[in-house]
Amino acid sequence: MSPTSRRRPRYAVGCALAAIAASLASPVWADPAPTYAQLLAQLGDAPATLEAGANYDAAEARVRQARVRPNPVLGFDVENAYGSGPYSGLNNADMTLALSQDLELWGRRSTRIAAARAEAGAVGLQRDLAVVDAAGRLALVYAEAEAAQRRATLAEETLTLTVADARAALTLVEEGREPLLRGIQGEAEAASARATRDEAVAERDAAYARLTAVAMTPVAVTRIDDSLLDETPATIGSVIDDAPTVRVAEAQRSAAERRIDVQRVQARPDINASIGIRRFEAEDATALTFGISMPLPLFDRNRGNIEAAQAEFRAADARLMSARQEAQADRAAAVARLAASVSRVNAADAGVTAAEEAYRLSRIGFESGRISQVELRVTRTALVNARSAAVDARLARVRAEIDLARLNGRAPFEGAQ
């Protein structure tokens, strides 16, 4: 092969590497996104929080309605009118104007109010749990966006390292110390690194879009400066019975028990008292009327509703038992995962430090001709994997903190040092 024909492939490799290097220009960033603490303070405007608050307001309104007594009934009766003989008109008619009122005996009103209060208590705890869940979702989306940003940055750095290694290989090829194949391999590696970078940038932009939607920021998120991945997890203890899911299950069980009392009271006769005045046209006289009415419980004794309420209570009691068991198991698992993730982060950071030193020494050895390009590629790949593992470890730590925070009934990283 002539020298001219050998220089052309080298020139083509060099042009390709120059084109890839030109694509490494730093992007222009917009203003940074709000911090996690700022977004957490605005959590009251989140749709899930607003929905839970509206449900609680509705439950409180039902409590106020339960306190209201039933309206009295005003009745007007006409007897002995528009008939035959002496009853042909209204001259001999008897007219009665009466007012009747449900007495709400047997504790109907107090039982109804107690049931409404129990329902409101359960809805209030569900509202608190919804706020905690919304905070956990915000923390996860924020952390995932930050992790995607770091992966995109790592992909940029990897592309820079790959191009630099390819240039070094091309220099050795020009000097005749490496075959032309090494330069072509360097070009292929740089092209692959560029594709990986483009994919990481696309994932980062998608994560930004998710954070913008969840946080409901007026301006699209394009950068995260305040780190949540590096935040130290909170260490706030909690007993099992304090888990929000357990408290909600307990409140729902209490509400189900109150509904049994309501149905039992409904089985008793509903007594109404009435008082009125009657006009006797024939005698041109008036008189008072008194009365009490009640249904006879011959057919409907509300047994079906009572049995249904009792079955619902048994179901709520079973849910409470399940919630306690799950809370105990989930908290033990969350504590273990958090401890493991902290150790994993420490190990990953140590691995990054070692990989960076190994790559630095390999690069020196490659440029001096003491090690091959294959060995350089291995140390570079190890460095990339170590940095990616460090990001994954931090994201796993955030997820473990979110799980534990939910069991403790607080926002993730709330009270963190």
C-alpha positions as CSV (number, residue, x, y, z in Angstrom):
1,M,0.0,0.0,0.0
2,S,1.3,3.4,-1.0
3,P,1.9,6.1,1.7
4,T,-0.8,8.2,0.0
5,S,-3.4,5.5,0.3
6,R,-2.5,4.9,4.0
7,R,-2.8,8.6,4.8
8,R,-6.3,8.9,3.4
9,P,-8.0,6.5,5.9
10,R,-6.0,8.2,8.7
11,Y,-7.2,11.6,7.5
12,A,-10.8,10.3,7.3
13,V,-10.5,9.0,10.9
14,G,-9.1,12.3,12.0
15,C,-12.0,14.2,10.3
16,A,-14.6,12.0,12.0
17,L,-13.0,12.5,15.4
18,A,-13.0,16.3,14.8
19,A,-16.6,16.3,13.9
20,I,-17.5,14.3,17.0
21,A,-15.4,16.7,19.1
22,A,-17.2,19.7,17.6
23,S,-20.4,18.3,19.0
24,L,-19.1,18.5,22.6
25,A,-19.9,22.2,22.9
26,S,-21.5,23.0,26.2
27,P,-25.3,23.7,26.0
28,V,-26.7,27.0,27.2
29,W,-28.6,26.4,30.4
30,A,-31.7,28.3,31.5
31,D,-32.4,29.3,35.1
32,P,-32.2,26.5,37.6
33,A,-35.3,24.7,38.8
34,P,-36.8,25.4,42.3
35,T,-35.2,23.4,45.1
36,Y,-36.8,20.4,46.5
37,A,-37.6,22.3,49.7
38,Q,-39.3,25.0,47.7
39,L,-41.4,22.5,45.8
40,L,-42.2,20.7,49.0
41,A,-43.5,23.9,50.5
42,Q,-45.8,24.3,47.5
43,L,-47.2,20.8,47.8
44,G,-50.6,22.2,49.0
45,D,-51.4,23.2,45.5
46,A,-50.9,19.7,44.1
47,P,-54.0,18.0,42.6
48,A,-53.8,15.0,45.0
49,T,-53.5,17.3,48.0
50,L,-56.4,19.4,46.8
51,E,-58.5,16.4,46.2
52,A,-57.8,15.0,49.7
53,G,-58.6,18.3,51.2
54,A,-61.9,18.6,49.4
55,N,-62.8,15.1,50.6
56,Y,-62.1,16.1,54.1
57,D,-64.2,19.3,53.8
58,A,-67.1,17.1,52.5
59,A,-66.7,14.8,55.5
60,E,-66.8,17.8,57.9
61,A,-69.9,19.1,56.1
62,R,-71.6,15.7,56.7
63,V,-70.8,16.0,60.4
64,R,-72.5,19.4,60.5
65,Q,-75.4,18.0,58.7
66,A,-75.7,15.1,61.1
67,R,-76.2,17.5,64.0
68,V,-79.2,19.0,62.3
69,R,-82.6,17.9,63.6
70,P,-85.3,16.8,61.1
71,N,-87.8,19.4,60.0
72,P,-91.3,19.5,61.5
73,V,-94.2,18.5,59.2
74,L,-97.1,20.9,58.8
75,G,-100.3,19.3,57.8
76,F,-103.8,20.6,57.0
77,D,-106.8,18.2,56.8
78,V,-110.5,18.8,55.8
79,E,-113.2,16.3,56.8
80,N,-116.9,16.1,56.2
81,A,-116.8,18.5,53.2
82,Y,-118.3,18.5,49.7
83,G,-120.4,15.4,50.3
84,S,-124.2,15.0,50.2
85,G,-127.0,16.3,52.4
86,P,-125.7,18.5,55.2
87,Y,-122.1,17.9,54.1
88,S,-122.6,19.4,50.6
89,G,-120.2,22.3,51.3
90,L,-117.9,23.5,53.9
91,N,-120.6,24.6,56.4
92,N,-120.3,21.4,58.5
93,A,-116.6,20.6,57.7
94,D,-114.0,19.8,60.3
95,M,-110.6,21.4,59.5
96,T,-107.4,20.5,61.3
97,L,-104.1,22.2,61.2
98,A,-101.4,20.1,62.9
99,L,-97.6,20.2,63.4
100,S,-95.7,16.9,63.8
101,Q,-92.1,16.3,64.8
102,D,-89.8,13.3,64.8
103,L,-88.7,12.9,68.4
104,E,-85.5,11.0,67.5
105,L,-85.6,8.7,70.4
106,W,-83.3,5.8,71.2
107,G,-80.2,8.0,70.6
108,R,-80.8,8.4,66.9
109,R,-79.2,11.9,66.7
110,S,-76.1,11.2,68.9
111,T,-75.5,7.9,67.1
112,R,-75.7,9.6,63.7
113,I,-73.3,12.4,64.8
114,A,-70.8,9.8,66.2
115,A,-70.8,7.9,62.9
116,A,-70.3,11.1,60.9
117,R,-67.4,12.1,63.2
118,A,-65.8,8.7,62.8
119,E,-66.0,8.9,59.0
120,A,-64.5,12.4,59.1
121,G,-61.7,11.2,61.2
122,A,-60.8,8.4,58.7
123,V,-61.0,10.9,55.8
124,G,-58.7,13.3,57.7
125,L,-56.1,10.6,58.1
126,Q,-56.5,9.7,54.5
127,R,-55.8,13.3,53.6
128,D,-52.6,13.3,55.7
129,L,-51.5,10.1,53.9
130,A,-52.3,11.6,50.5
131,V,-50.0,14.5,51.4
132,V,-47.2,12.1,52.4
133,D,-47.7,10.1,49.2
134,A,-47.6,13.3,47.1
135,A,-44.3,14.3,48.9
136,G,-42.8,10.9,48.2
137,R,-43.8,11.1,44.5
138,L,-42.3,14.6,44.2
139,A,-39.0,13.4,45.9
140,L,-38.8,10.4,43.5
141,V,-39.5,12.5,40.4
142,Y,-37.0,15.1,41.5
143,A,-34.3,12.5,42.2
144,E,-34.9,10.7,38.9
145,A,-34.6,14.0,37.1
146,E,-31.3,14.8,38.9
147,A,-30.0,11.3,38.2
148,A,-30.9,11.6,34.5
149,Q,-29.0,14.9,34.5
150,R,-26.0,13.3,36.0
151,R,-26.1,10.4,33.6
152,A,-26.2,12.9,30.7
153,T,-23.2,14.7,32.2
154,L,-21.4,11.4,32.6
155,A,-22.2,10.5,29.0
156,E,-20.7,13.9,27.9
157,E,-17.6,13.2,29.9
158,T,-17.4,9.6,28.5
159,L,-17.6,11.0,25.0
160,T,-14.8,13.4,25.8
161,L,-12.6,10.7,27.2
162,T,-13.4,8.4,24.3
163,V,-12.5,11.1,21.7
164,A,-9.3,11.9,23.6
165,D,-8.3,8.2,23.7
166,A,-9.1,7.9,20.0
167,R,-6.9,10.9,19.2
168,A,-4.1,9.4,21.2
169,A,-4.5,6.2,19.3
170,L,-4.5,8.1,16.0
171,T,-1.2,9.8,17.0
172,L,0.4,6.4,17.7
173,V,-0.9,5.2,14.3
174,E,0.7,8.2,12.6
175,E,3.9,7.4,14.4
176,G,3.7,3.8,13.2
177,R,3.5,2.4,16.7
178,E,-0.1,1.1,16.3
179,P,-1.8,-0.4,13.2
180,L,-4.4,1.6,11.3
181,L,-7.1,-0.7,12.8
182,R,-6.7,1.0,16.2
183,G,-7.7,4.4,14.7
184,I,-10.7,2.9,13.1
185,Q,-11.7,1.2,16.4
186,G,-11.3,4.6,18.2
187,E,-13.6,6.2,15.7
188,A,-16.2,3.5,16.2
189,E,-16.0,3.8,20.0
190,A,-16.4,7.6,19.7
191,A,-19.5,7.2,17.5
192,S,-21.0,4.8,20.0
193,A,-20.2,7.1,22.9
194,R,-21.9,9.9,21.0
195,A,-25.1,7.8,20.5
196,T,-25.1,7.0,24.2
197,R,-24.7,10.7,25.0
198,D,-27.7,11.6,22.7
199,E,-29.8,8.9,24.4
200,A,-28.9,10.1,27.9
201,V,-29.8,13.7,26.9
202,A,-33.2,12.5,25.6
203,E,-33.8,10.7,28.9
204,R,-32.8,13.8,30.9
205,D,-35.2,16.0,28.9
206,A,-38.0,13.5,29.5
207,A,-37.2,13.5,33.2
208,Y,-37.3,17.3,33.2
209,A,-40.7,17.2,31.6
210,R,-42.0,14.8,34.2
211,L,-40.7,17.0,37.0
212,T,-42.2,20.1,35.4
213,A,-45.6,18.3,35.3
214,V,-45.5,16.9,38.9
215,A,-44.1,20.1,40.4
216,M,-46.5,22.3,38.3
217,T,-43.7,24.9,37.7
218,P,-44.7,27.8,35.5
219,V,-41.4,27.5,33.6
220,A,-40.1,24.2,32.2
221,V,-37.3,22.6,34.2
222,T,-34.0,22.7,32.3
223,R,-31.5,22.4,35.1
224,I,-31.2,21.1,38.7
225,D,-28.7,22.8,40.9
226,D,-29.9,21.8,44.4
227,S,-29.0,18.1,44.9
228,L,-31.3,15.7,46.5
229,L,-29.2,12.6,45.6
230,D,-26.4,13.9,47.9
231,E,-28.9,14.7,50.7
232,T,-28.4,12.8,54.0
233,P,-31.5,10.7,54.8
234,A,-33.4,11.6,57.9
235,T,-33.2,9.3,60.9
236,I,-36.6,9.8,62.6
237,G,-38.0,6.8,64.4
238,S,-41.6,5.6,64.6
239,V,-43.5,2.9,66.3
240,I,-45.6,0.5,64.2
241,D,-48.9,1.8,65.4
242,D,-47.9,5.3,64.2
243,A,-47.7,4.3,60.6
244,P,-50.2,6.3,58.6
245,T,-51.6,3.2,56.9
246,V,-52.3,1.7,60.4
247,R,-53.9,4.8,61.7
248,V,-56.2,5.0,58.6
249,A,-57.2,1.3,59.0
250,E,-57.9,1.9,62.7
251,A,-60.1,4.9,61.9
252,Q,-62.0,3.0,59.2
253,R,-62.6,0.2,61.7
254,S,-64.0,2.7,64.2
255,A,-66.2,4.2,61.5
256,A,-67.5,0.7,60.6
257,E,-68.3,0.0,64.2
258,R,-70.3,3.3,64.5
259,R,-72.3,2.3,61.4
260,I,-73.5,-0.8,63.2
261,D,-74.9,1.4,66.0
262,V,-76.7,3.5,63.4
263,Q,-78.3,0.5,61.8
264,R,-79.3,-0.9,65.2
265,V,-81.0,2.4,66.1
266,Q,-82.7,2.4,62.7
267,A,-84.4,-0.9,63.6
268,R,-86.3,0.8,66.5
269,P,-89.6,2.5,65.9
270,D,-89.4,6.1,64.7
271,I,-91.8,7.9,67.0
272,N,-93.5,11.2,65.8
273,A,-95.5,13.5,68.1
274,S,-98.1,16.0,66.7
275,I,-100.1,18.9,68.0
276,G,-102.8,20.9,66.2
277,I,-106.0,22.8,66.2
278,R,-109.3,21.6,64.8
279,R,-112.2,23.8,63.6
280,F,-115.8,22.5,63.8
281,E,-117.8,24.6,61.5
282,A,-121.2,23.1,62.4
283,E,-120.7,23.9,66.1
284,D,-118.6,27.0,65.4
285,A,-116.0,25.7,67.8
286,T,-112.3,24.8,68.0
287,A,-110.3,22.3,69.9
288,L,-106.7,21.2,70.2
289,T,-105.5,17.8,68.9
290,F,-102.6,15.7,70.2
291,G,-101.1,12.6,68.7
292,I,-98.2,10.1,68.6
293,S,-97.5,7.8,65.7
294,M,-95.0,5.0,65.2
295,P,-94.5,2.3,62.7
296,L,-95.1,-1.3,63.8
297,P,-91.9,-3.4,63.3
298,L,-93.8,-6.4,61.9
299,F,-91.9,-7.0,58.6
300,D,-88.9,-4.6,58.4
301,R,-86.6,-4.8,61.4
302,N,-83.5,-3.6,59.4
303,R,-81.8,-7.0,59.9
304,G,-80.2,-7.0,56.5
305,N,-78.6,-3.6,57.0
306,I,-77.4,-4.6,60.5
307,E,-75.8,-7.8,59.1
308,A,-74.2,-5.8,56.3
309,A,-72.7,-3.3,58.7
310,Q,-71.4,-6.1,60.9
311,A,-69.8,-7.7,57.8
312,E,-68.2,-4.4,56.9
313,F,-66.8,-4.2,60.4
314,R,-65.3,-7.6,60.1
315,A,-63.7,-6.6,56.8
316,A,-62.3,-3.4,58.3
317,D,-61.0,-5.4,61.3
318,A,-59.2,-7.7,58.9
319,R,-57.8,-4.8,57.0
320,L,-56.4,-3.4,60.3
321,M,-54.7,-6.6,61.1
322,S,-53.2,-6.8,57.6
323,A,-52.1,-3.1,57.8
324,R,-50.3,-3.8,61.1
325,Q,-48.5,-6.8,59.7
326,E,-47.5,-5.1,56.5
327,A,-46.3,-1.9,58.3
328,Q,-44.1,-4.0,60.6
329,A,-42.6,-6.0,57.6
330,D,-42.3,-2.9,55.4
331,R,-40.6,-0.8,58.0
332,A,-38.1,-3.5,58.8
333,A,-37.4,-3.9,55.0
334,A,-37.2,-0.1,54.5
335,V,-34.7,0.3,57.4
336,A,-32.6,-2.5,56.0
337,R,-32.7,-1.1,52.5
338,L,-31.8,2.4,53.7
339,A,-28.8,1.0,55.7
340,A,-27.7,-1.1,52.7
341,S,-28.1,1.9,50.3
342,V,-25.9,4.1,52.5
343,S,-23.2,1.4,52.5
344,R,-23.6,1.0,48.7
345,V,-23.1,4.8,48.2
346,N,-19.9,4.7,50.3
347,A,-18.6,1.7,48.3
348,A,-19.6,3.3,45.0
349,D,-17.7,6.5,45.9
350,A,-14.6,4.5,46.8
351,G,-15.0,2.6,43.5
352,V,-15.1,5.8,41.5
353,T,-11.9,7.1,43.2
354,A,-10.1,3.9,42.4
355,A,-11.4,3.8,38.8
356,E,-10.3,7.4,38.2
357,E,-6.8,6.6,39.4
358,A,-6.6,3.4,37.4
359,Y,-7.7,5.2,34.2
360,R,-5.2,8.0,34.8
361,L,-2.3,5.5,35.1
362,S,-3.6,3.6,32.1
363,R,-3.7,6.7,30.0
364,I,-0.1,7.5,31.0
365,G,1.0,4.0,30.2
366,F,-0.9,4.0,26.9
367,E,0.7,7.3,25.7
368,S,4.1,6.0,26.7
369,G,3.5,2.7,24.8
370,R,3.6,0.4,27.8
371,I,0.0,-0.8,27.7
372,S,-2.3,-1.5,24.7
373,Q,-5.4,0.3,23.6
374,V,-7.5,-2.7,24.8
375,E,-6.3,-2.3,28.4
376,L,-7.0,1.5,28.2
377,R,-10.5,0.7,26.9
378,V,-11.1,-1.7,29.9
379,T,-10.1,0.9,32.5
380,R,-12.2,3.6,30.7
381,T,-15.2,1.2,30.7
382,A,-14.6,0.5,34.4
383,L,-14.5,4.2,35.2
384,V,-17.8,4.8,33.3
385,N,-19.4,1.9,35.1
386,A,-18.2,3.1,38.5
387,R,-19.6,6.6,38.0
388,S,-22.9,5.2,36.7
389,A,-23.0,2.9,39.8
390,A,-22.5,5.8,42.1
391,V,-25.6,7.6,40.5
392,D,-27.7,4.4,40.8
393,A,-26.6,4.0,44.5
394,R,-27.7,7.5,45.3
395,L,-31.0,7.0,43.6
396,A,-31.6,3.8,45.5
397,R,-30.9,5.6,48.7
398,V,-33.5,8.2,47.9
399,R,-36.0,5.5,47.1
400,A,-35.3,3.8,50.4
401,E,-35.7,7.1,52.3
402,I,-39.1,7.6,50.5
403,D,-40.3,4.2,51.6
404,L,-39.2,4.8,55.2
405,A,-40.6,8.3,55.3
406,R,-44.0,7.1,54.2
407,L,-44.1,4.6,57.0
408,N,-43.1,7.3,59.4
409,G,-45.8,9.6,58.1
410,R,-43.5,12.4,57.0
411,A,-42.1,14.0,53.8
412,P,-38.8,12.4,52.5
413,F,-35.7,14.1,53.9
414,E,-37.9,16.0,56.4
415,G,-35.7,16.8,59.4
416,A,-32.5,15.6,57.6
417,Q,-29.3,16.9,58.9
